[in-house]
C-alpha cells in the first residue's frame, strides 16, 4: 500500500500501482537513444530511466536490443521533441499552461527547468501509476514543485478529463498546450472522439497535439512487419493496440469535433525536421504520425 505524500494527496487504501510496461519501455527507449544512437540526440532524456529504476541490467532486456525496432524508438523520441518544441513556441506567444494527457513517465517538468517554472503543468494519468510516480519524484530528490499538478483520471472510465482538469486547478479561460502522446493507440475510438470533443472547450488560442497509429496496410514495407510483431507482443502483454486511423479520417474527426484548425503532420516531415543528415540513419516510420489542432 502507498503512504500518503501529503494531506492534499492522500488516497485512502490506494494501491501504488507501478507504471504500465508501455510507459517503462518508452522511458527506457528515450535513454537508449542517448546512450546508443549517434550524437547529438534528438531528445536528451535519461531522467525517465532514473524514474523507472529498472536495474543495472536494463540494456539486456529483449525490447532494448538497439537494432530490433529503431523505428519505434525514433517515433517515441520524435513525438516528445515535437511537443516540447511546440511548448517553446507557444510560451513565446504568452501561453502559460501545459497539459500532458496520459503522462506516464514524462519528464518535461524535471528536465526543462528553463521553461517549467514559468508554466502551470498538469499531468493526467490513472491514479495508481500517478501516485507511484509522485513517490519516485520525492525519493529521487526532484520533489513536487507548486507549479506541477497531478490530475488522476482513467481515460476509459467514461468520465470527463476536462472536469477533473479544471478541478485540479486548470484555468479554462486561459489558453494552453495539450499533448496526448502514445495514448490513442490504447484507447477505443469512442474514447478518442470524447477526448477531442472535450478538447474543444479549451480557450481560444490553445493547441492540442496527439499521436495516432496508421492501419497496418498503410505502413511502409519493413516497418509494417515490425509493427505487426509489436502488435502481437502488445496483445500478449495485456496492452493491445485498439485504434487505427487514416490521416484524413482523424483530421475529419477533429474538424467535426469543432476545432478551428486541424493539421496532419506526416512522418516524412518529422524525419526532415529532426533526422536529416544523421550518419546512423535513425528515423521514424509512418506507423505513427501526428495531429495538431487549435481552438
N, C-alpha and C positions, 0 to 999 in steps of 0.2 A: 504494500500500500504506500502511497505517496504522502509525505508530510506536507502540510500547507507551507507555501513560501511566504505568505503574509496574510494579514486578516482579510484583505480585499481579494485574495486569490484562492482562499480555502475552498476546496471542493469535497464535501463530506463523502467519505468512502470511495473517493475517486481512484480507480486503479491507474497507476502511472504506466500506461501502455507505451511500449517502445515505438519509434518511428517505423513506418512501413519499410519493407525491403526495397521498394522503389525509391523512397526518399534517401535511404542509406546509399544505394547504388549510385544515385545521381550525385550525391556529395562526394563519393569516392572517385567517380569519373572526373569531376572537376579537379580534384587533387592529382589524379593520374595525368591529366593534361599538363599540369605544371611540371610534374616530375619526369615525364617521359617524352612528350612531344617537343618539337623544336621551339626555341625561344625567338621572339618574345611570346608569352602566352596570350591568347585572345582574351582570356579571363584568368586573373591571378587569384585563385581561391583554394587555399589549403585549410581554411578555417572550418569548413564543413567536415573535413577529416577529423579535426580535433573534437568537434561536437559528436560525431558518430562514435569515436573511440573504438575502432574495430580491432585493435590489437596490432602488434608489430608485423604480423604475417599477412596483412590485408592484401598486399600485392600478389599473394599466391592464390587468392580466390579465383575460381574459374571465370567469373564475369569481369575480372580485372586483367585478363590477357590483352595487352595493348592492341594487337592486330586482329583480335576476334571480331569486333564491331566498331571500328573507328568512326563510322558514320553516325552512330547513336551518340557516341561521346562528343563528337563535334556538334550535334544538334543541341545537346544539353548546354554546352559552352555558349553556343550562338544565341539561344533564347535568353539566357541570363545577361549576356553582354548587351543585346539589343534593348532589353528592358532597362538596364542601367543607363545606357546612352539616352534613352527616352526620358528617364527621370532627370538627367542632367539638363537636357534641352528644355523640359517643362519648368524646372526650377528657375532657369534664366528668365522665363516668362512670368514668374511670380507664383507658380503653384507650390503649395506647401504641405500637401497631403499625399501619402503614398500607401496604397493598399496592396497586399500580396495575398491573393486567394489561393488556398492550398499551399501554404508557405513551406511545409516540411522542414528541411534543414537549410532553408535560405539563410544567407549570411550577410546580406546587404548592410544591415544595421551594425554589424560588428566590423566589417571591412571598410565601408565607405564613411570613415569618420570625418571626411572633408565635407560631406553632404548631410549625413543622417541627423546630426543635432539640430539642423535648421528645418527639419521636417517633423510632421507627426506621422509615424509609421505604424500601420495596422497589419498584423499578421493574423489571417483567418485560417483555422485548421481544426480538426476534430479535437475534443478536449483532452483525451488521454495522451496522445503523442505531443500535444502542445504543452501539457504540464511537465512531461518528461524533458522537453527542450528547455523549458524555463529553469528546471533544476540543473541541467547541464550548464547553462549560461552562468548560473551562480557558482557552480563548482569550479568552472574554468576561470573565474575572475572577471568575466565580461560584465556581469551584473545585469540589471534591467533598468535602464535609464527612464526618466519620466516621459520621454517622447516616443518610447516604444510600447505599443499597446497590443495585447493579445486578446483575440476575439474567438472564443470556442464555438465552432459550428461544423456540423456534418452536412455536406452538400447533398447527400442522398436522403436526408431526413424529411424532405418535403417542406421544411420551414423557410424562413426568409433570411438570407445572409445580410441583406440590406438592413433589416430591422435590428439584427444583432450588432452590425457595424455601427449604426447610429447610437445604440445603447452603450456601445463601448467607447464613445467619445468622438466619433467621426462627425465632422460638421457638414451636413448635406447641402449647405448653402455656399460652400467654397469648392472650387474645382480640385480635382485630384488626378493622379495617375493610378490606374488599377492594372495589376498584372496577374494573369492566370496562366501559369507556365507548366505544361506537362500534366494538367489536371483533367482536361476534357477527354483525354484518352480513356479514362476510367469511369466517366460519368455516362449516364443514359442520355439519349438525345433530348428527352424531356427536361432533364436537369440542366443541360446546356442552354436550351431555349429559355428556361427560367432564369438562369444566370444573366443572359443577355437582356432579357426584359427588365430585370431588376436594375441592371446597369444603366438603363436609360434614365433612371431617377437621378443620376449624377448631375451636379451643377453644370451649366454651360461652360465650355472651355476645358472639360475633362477628357481624358484619353484612356481607353481600355485596350490592352493588348492580350491576346490569347493564342495559344498554340492549337493546332488541330492536326489530326492524322489523316492522310490521304488513303483512299481504298487501295488494297493491295495491287489491283490491276493497273493503277495509275503511277506506281512507283517504278523508277528506272531499274533495268536489269542489274543484278549484283546486289544492291541494297534491297531489292524485292525479296530475294531468297533469305537474306539476313533478317528482314522484318518478319517473315513467316516463321522463322526459327524463334525470334524474340516473342512473338505472339504465343507460340506453343509453350515457351517457358513461363510466360506471364500467367497463362491459364493454370499451369501446374502449380504455381506458387500462390494461387488464390487471388491474383490481381489481374484478371483478364482485360484485354482491350475491348471496349464496348461500343465506341462511336467513331465513325469514319465519315469524312465529308470531301466531296469535290470542292475546289475553291469557289466556284460560282454558287454552290449550294450554301456554304456558310456565309458568304457575302450577302446572299439574299436573305438568310435568316436574320442577320444583323440589321439589314435595311428594313425588313418587316417589323423588327422589334422597335424601331423608331430612332435609331442613331442618325445623327446629322450626316456623317460620312462613314464609309465602310471600305477598307482597302485590304486587299490580299498582298502579302509580301512573300514572294516565292523564294525557295531555297537558292536559286541561281543568283538572285540579287544579294542575298546574305553572304554567299560564297565570295562574290566580287567585293563586297564591303569589308569582310573580316579575314578572308583566307587567301587573297590574291598574292601570288609570288612566294608562297610557302614552299620550302625545299622538301618538307616531309609529305606534301600532297594531301594533308588533312583537310577535309571539307565535309559539310553535312550533305546528306542525300535529300531528295524531295519527299521522303516519307513523312516528315513533319514540317509544316510551314506555319506562317503567322497571319493573324487577322488583327488589324488595327482599326479601331472605331472611335469616333468622337461625338460628343454631345453638343 
